[in-house]
Amino acid sequence: MTPLLDRVDSPRALRALPEDALPRLCEEIRQKIISVCGQVGGHLGASLGAVEMIVALHRTFKSPKDALVFDVGHQAYAHKILTGRGNRMETLRKAGGIAPFLDPQESSHDAIGAGHACTAISSALGIVESKRLQGIEGTAVAVIGDGSLTGGLSFEGLNNAAACSAPLAIVLNDNGMSISVNVGAVSKALRTSEARFFFESLGFTYLGPVDGHDLGALLAAFREARRSHKSIVVHLITRKGKGFSAAEEDSRTRGHAMGPYEMRDGKLVRSRGGKTTFSEAFAAALEERMATDGQLVVVTPAMLEGSALVGVATRFPSRVYDVGIAEQHAVTFSAGLAIGGLRPVCCIYSTFLQRALDQVIHDVCLPKLPVVFAIDRAGLVGADGATHQGAYDLPFLRAIPNLAVVAPVVGEDLKPLLRSALQLNGPCAIRFPRGTLPVPPPLFPVPEATVSGARWLKQTEGATLTIVALGPLALAALQAAQGKSWNVLDARFVSPLDAQAIRKAATTGRMVVVEEGTIHGGLGSAILELLAQEDLAPRVRQLGLPHRFLRHGDAPTQRAELGLDADGIRSAAEALF
Ligand SMILES: Cc1ncc(C[n+]2csc(CCOP(=O)(O)OP(=O)(O)O)c2C)c(N)n1
């Protein structure tokens, strides 16, 4: 039998199938997702749980006239397969390949591009309202998980949607999981009869709970949603990882996202490098401090696994708070903990901290509260792509008074940085990248206890240039300077800048500043501001991330392409002579 997927590569072709062919189609899609994720990794668990839902959605609604708006977009591999991308799925998340999340540039069936959670209700409501106001045919459906329903933005959307005259269909894909098991009162209430009451009391029509793997039930519910003149919530119960025992049996994440794997003798085998990551090393430093400092508590917005905090949470269950996908709350909750006398460490990815900028400014830094921000995935993130790049934290954090902003070069820096941050009388952000720890070169000056200011990594008599670097790029800078009479300075603090060290660097007459963040407003800009103020005029080149959104790809390759490796730094430096 030729596979159905050979001919079903569009929603129109899907709609032309007889209804009794749909279970087979779902099975083929499921097998394709399992095979693709085995080769390239990706969001396996969520996509497996959403297969029947997506088939039924495309069967009932007419994309792109009807906009299907997926929250995050990580669960939508079936949608990609059914909208003309099936034969390129093996390029998923690779440079030049299919995008990790949804992307309107890739397909007109991707109503919006996302990657960050909790946006679907708001954007779908905007789309449906703009259709209504302009008399344009079609509707919009927001597809949102129970995890994404823990975020404030989702509630802002619900509040507005119920009061709007444009009828919005919301499909709540409730699998009881965020990345980990979902947290908080809302997810609990969803599994009781109160779910109906909750949505109906806001003014929505409520349909559910519907078995999200029963095609007949799904089709009936979606047809009703399509006909509804009132905003409606269709509440589905699904199983994350559905149909792949290796994912279903993983009770912690149900295979939420995985690196490549293969099946050997019916068992899933993952190729893990086994090297320690920056996240793991930071978590280990934190755990060690928590053992001796009872005031120390940890806050994570739904990223226990990503921030490597599972072990810490197991050891200190009452001192690690998973607050759900709620970055703004995570920051302001940390502020409250600090006001109450605790020492919170708020672990958050650079890209997700963007959401909570006002909370950092208004709730933590203005009152100068001693909150430590552990900013993970700062810099290039590789396969997760444009929505997740940690490109902006340096400019937006260094502009805030009272906040110290620091970065480690090697894993050995983390403990002294954390110790120093905890001794401060105010807030501090420690930013570190995605990836494994670099091996420090021989004689690398690892700090003993606490740190202050910049650190000279190489000083040469009569130096003609200084490379000022931040984070692990300082190691590439050291390599670039090998055999040259160039100095290398690890800026370490982006705020407050070590003015004395920068003045000294300027005396070499030439400077190259290297950072893994946008060059618009980061370390290089900070240095140029200081030089301008002091009428110092060395020749300066800035290396960093360019002023455009960088797509998915292999981070080391992208780094090399952007001149952020030893060769690139050396070329930029040589061009100053
Ligand atoms: C603002 C934001 N915070 C955190 C994340 C990381 N993240 C991606 S998917 C996910 C879980 C989403 O759970 P849910 O909406 O229930 O979807 P499911 O994966 O269970 O289908 C999280 C926390 C994100 N994408 N955006």
Ligand as a Chemical Component Dictionary entry (heavy atoms), coordinates in Angstrom:
data_LIG
# 
_chem_comp.id                   LIG 
_chem_comp.type                 NON-POLYMER 
_chem_comp.pdbx_formal_charge   1 
_chem_comp.three_letter_code    LIG 
# 
loop_
_chem_comp_atom.comp_id 
_chem_comp_atom.atom_id 
_chem_comp_atom.alt_atom_id 
_chem_comp_atom.type_symbol 
_chem_comp_atom.charge 
_chem_comp_atom.model_Cartn_x 
_chem_comp_atom.model_Cartn_y 
_chem_comp_atom.model_Cartn_z 
_chem_comp_atom.pdbx_ordinal 
LIG C1  C1  C 0 7.620 32.520 27.440 1  
LIG C2  C2  C 0 8.105 31.102 27.372 2  
LIG N1  N1  N 0 8.567 30.495 28.488 3  
LIG C3  C3  C 0 9.023 29.228 28.427 4  
LIG C4  C4  C 0 9.011 28.547 27.237 5  
LIG C5  C5  C 0 9.583 27.137 27.159 6  
LIG N2  N2  N 1 8.512 26.169 26.826 7  
LIG C6  C6  C 0 8.329 25.704 25.582 8  
LIG S1  S1  S 0 7.063 24.646 25.466 9  
LIG C7  C7  C 0 6.767 24.746 27.123 10 
LIG C8  C8  C 0 5.669 23.947 27.734 11 
LIG C9  C9  C 0 4.363 24.279 27.132 12 
LIG O1  O1  O 0 3.377 23.522 27.764 13 
LIG P1  P1  P 0 1.966 23.418 27.097 14 
LIG O2  O2  O 0 1.512 24.754 26.637 15 
LIG O3  O3  O 0 1.073 22.690 28.009 16 
LIG O4  O4  O 0 2.241 22.561 25.785 17 
LIG P2  P2  P 0 2.684 21.025 25.689 18 
LIG O5  O5  O 0 4.149 21.030 25.452 19 
LIG O6  O6  O 0 2.313 20.326 26.939 20 
LIG O7  O7  O 0 1.926 20.524 24.526 21 
LIG C10 C10 C 0 7.659 25.629 27.733 22 
LIG C11 C11 C 0 7.688 25.930 29.172 23 
LIG C12 C12 C 0 8.537 29.223 26.104 24 
LIG N3  N3  N 0 8.533 28.653 24.904 25 
LIG N4  N4  N 0 8.098 30.484 26.201 26 
# 
loop_
_chem_comp_bond.comp_id 
_chem_comp_bond.atom_id_1 
_chem_comp_bond.atom_id_2 
_chem_comp_bond.value_order 
_chem_comp_bond.pdbx_ordinal 
LIG C1  C2  SING 1  
LIG C2  N1  SING 2  
LIG C2  N4  DOUB 3  
LIG N1  C3  DOUB 4  
LIG C3  C4  SING 5  
LIG C4  C5  SING 6  
LIG C4  C12 DOUB 7  
LIG C5  N2  SING 8  
LIG N2  C6  DOUB 9  
LIG N2  C10 SING 10 
LIG C6  S1  SING 11 
LIG S1  C7  SING 12 
LIG C7  C8  SING 13 
LIG C7  C10 DOUB 14 
LIG C8  C9  SING 15 
LIG C9  O1  SING 16 
LIG O1  P1  SING 17 
LIG P1  O2  DOUB 18 
LIG P1  O3  SING 19 
LIG P1  O4  SING 20 
LIG O4  P2  SING 21 
LIG P2  O5  DOUB 22 
LIG P2  O6  SING 23 
LIG P2  O7  SING 24 
LIG C10 C11 SING 25 
LIG C12 N3  SING 26 
LIG C12 N4  SING 27 
# 
